[in-house]
Amino acid sequence: MATVQGYGSRQRTILIGLVGAAALAVSSCSALSIDSPPSEIVIPGTDAPMTESPSSSLAPTTASRTFGGGDETLSPWSYERVIKAAPRASNSRYQIGSTAAAGELADVSGYHFSTEDRSVRCSTGNNGADALACVGTNVKGAKPSSRDGGECEWKPDFVILDANGPTEGACANSYPVLFRSRILSSGESLTIDRFACLANNDDLYCVESSSGTGFAITAAGYMSIRAGDRAPSALLALSTDIPPSTLETTQSSPVVPTD
């Protein structure tokens, strides 16, 4: 009988221990439920499968995409490719300028640059018009009859490039172009959002990618251009990715025999 009572005593001890552990577990769960409520469970929608964002390296490049709504891939000798293949200047250098020809230089919003002889100066990103505005001494835009109102300060030497293409002459009060901006060295290009420009000595060539159009301001004056058109041989020599065979073909000239 003593042996049975001893066993019974041990069984009661074990039962008491199990009851205590259960009570402690319940108490702990209660404390957790009070101090830190359970996090929300997010269930994905069933309308579309979950996918990962594509890598940025898969985005289309300038070489493979089309411009101006056309279906023609740009050739290596096109204006767009030649301009963007030239040695690129740092955008951060071109956020300085002055609102007056003799004014003090200051750090400003937008981007501003000039050709080496200062015959062309351009500004973009500072007027809220999403346009590139340039002033050139060789630009002679005719004033349209619809601009006779007093609100427009018409200037024939302005060129405006936006998603609608280039226009010669503009309301200067709508497109401020800063003075004393830094020079874009000959042979260098500058790419700002959809705009890309290339300086060649004192000439400037610019294109806008969404419209596939642009302009050239040279000693001969202003000319509208298309991004996919063949660039002149003088620009091809500035590009770093023009196939040698193409460059040799465009720049070669017949040899005239001498006596």
Residue pairs with C-beta under 8 A, 6 or more apart in sequence:
44 50
62 74
62 80
62 81
62 84
63 73
63 74
63 81
64 73
65 73
66 72
66 73
66 74
66 212
67 74
67 80
67 209
67 210
67 211
67 212
67 227
67 228
68 210
68 211
68 212
68 213
68 226
68 227
68 228
69 212
70 212
70 228
72 228
74 80
74 81
74 227
74 228
75 81
75 228
75 230
76 82
76 85
76 239
76 241
76 242
76 243
76 246
77 230
77 231
77 236
77 242
77 246
77 250
78 227
78 228
78 229
78 230
78 231
79 205
79 207
79 214
79 225
79 226
79 227
79 228
79 229
79 230
79 231
79 235
80 196
80 207
80 209
80 212
80 227
80 228
81 239
81 241
82 198
82 231
82 235
82 236
82 238
82 239
82 242
83 189
83 196
83 197
83 198
83 205
83 206
83 207
83 231
83 235
84 189
84 191
84 196
85 239
85 240
85 241
85 242
86 187
86 188
86 189
86 198
86 235
86 238
86 239
86 240
87 187
87 188
87 189
87 238
87 240
88 188
88 189
88 190
88 191
89 184
89 185
89 188
89 189
89 190
91 111
91 190
91 191
91 192
93 182
94 111
94 112
94 113
94 181
94 182
94 184
94 190
95 107
95 108
95 109
95 110
95 111
95 112
96 105
96 106
96 107
96 108
96 112
96 181
96 182
97 105
97 106
97 108
97 112
97 123
97 178
97 179
97 180
97 181
98 104
98 105
98 106
98 178
98 179
98 180
99 176
99 178
99 179
100 179
101 179
101 180
103 179
103 180
105 180
108 126
108 178
109 125
109 126
110 123
110 124
110 125
110 126
110 127
111 123
111 124
111 125
111 190
111 192
112 121
112 122
112 123
112 124
112 126
112 177
112 178
112 181
112 182
113 121
113 122
113 181
113 182
113 183
113 184
113 190
113 197
114 120
114 121
114 122
114 181
114 182
114 183
114 184
115 121
115 183
115 184
115 199
115 201
115 202
115 203
115 204
116 183
116 185
116 186
116 199
116 201
116 202
117 202
118 183
119 136
119 137
119 138
119 202
120 134
120 135
120 136
120 137
120 202
120 204
120 217
121 134
121 135
121 177
121 178
121 179
121 181
122 132
122 133
122 134
122 135
122 177
122 181
122 197
122 204
122 206
123 132
123 133
123 134
123 175
123 176
123 177
123 178
123 181
124 131
124 132
124 133
124 192
124 193
124 195
125 192
125 193
126 176
126 178
127 133
127 174
127 175
127 176
129 162
129 174
129 175
130 162
130 163
131 160
131 161
131 162
131 175
132 160
132 161
132 162
132 192
132 195
132 197
132 206
132 208
133 158
133 159
133 160
133 161
133 170
133 175
133 176
133 177
134 158
134 159
134 161
134 177
134 204
134 206
134 215
134 217
135 155
135 157
135 158
135 159
135 177
136 157
136 159
136 204
136 217
136 222
137 157
138 217
138 218
138 219
138 220
138 221
138 222
139 156
139 157
139 158
139 159
139 168
139 169
139 217
139 221
139 222
140 156
140 157
140 168
140 221
140 222
141 156
141 157
141 158
141 159
141 167
141 168
141 169
141 170
141 222
142 156
142 168
142 169
143 154
143 156
143 169
144 169
147 154
147 171
151 171
152 171
152 173
152 174
153 171
153 172
153 173
154 169
154 170
154 171
154 172
155 169
155 170
155 171
155 172
156 168
156 169
157 169
158 168
158 169
158 170
158 172
158 175
158 177
159 166
159 167
159 168
159 170
159 215
159 217
159 222
160 166
160 167
160 170
160 175
161 195
161 206
161 208
161 213
161 214
161 215
162 208
162 211
163 194
163 208
163 210
163 211
164 211
165 208
165 211
165 213
165 224
166 208
166 213
166 214
166 215
166 224
168 222
168 224
184 190
184 197
184 199
184 204
185 199
186 199
186 200
186 201
187 199
187 200
187 238
188 198
188 199
189 196
189 197
189 198
189 199
190 196
190 197
190 198
194 208
194 209
194 210
195 206
195 207
195 208
195 209
196 206
196 207
196 209
197 204
197 205
197 206
197 207
198 204
198 205
198 206
198 235
198 238
200 234
200 235
200 238
202 218
202 219
203 216
203 217
203 218
203 219
204 216
204 217
204 218
205 214
205 215
205 216
205 225
205 231
205 235
206 214
206 215
206 216
207 213
207 214
207 225
207 227
208 214
208 227
209 227
212 226
212 227
212 228
213 224
213 225
213 226
213 227
214 224
214 225
214 226
214 227
215 222
215 223
215 224
215 225
216 222
216 223
216 225
230 250
233 250
233 251
236 242
236 246
236 247
236 250
236 251
237 247
237 251
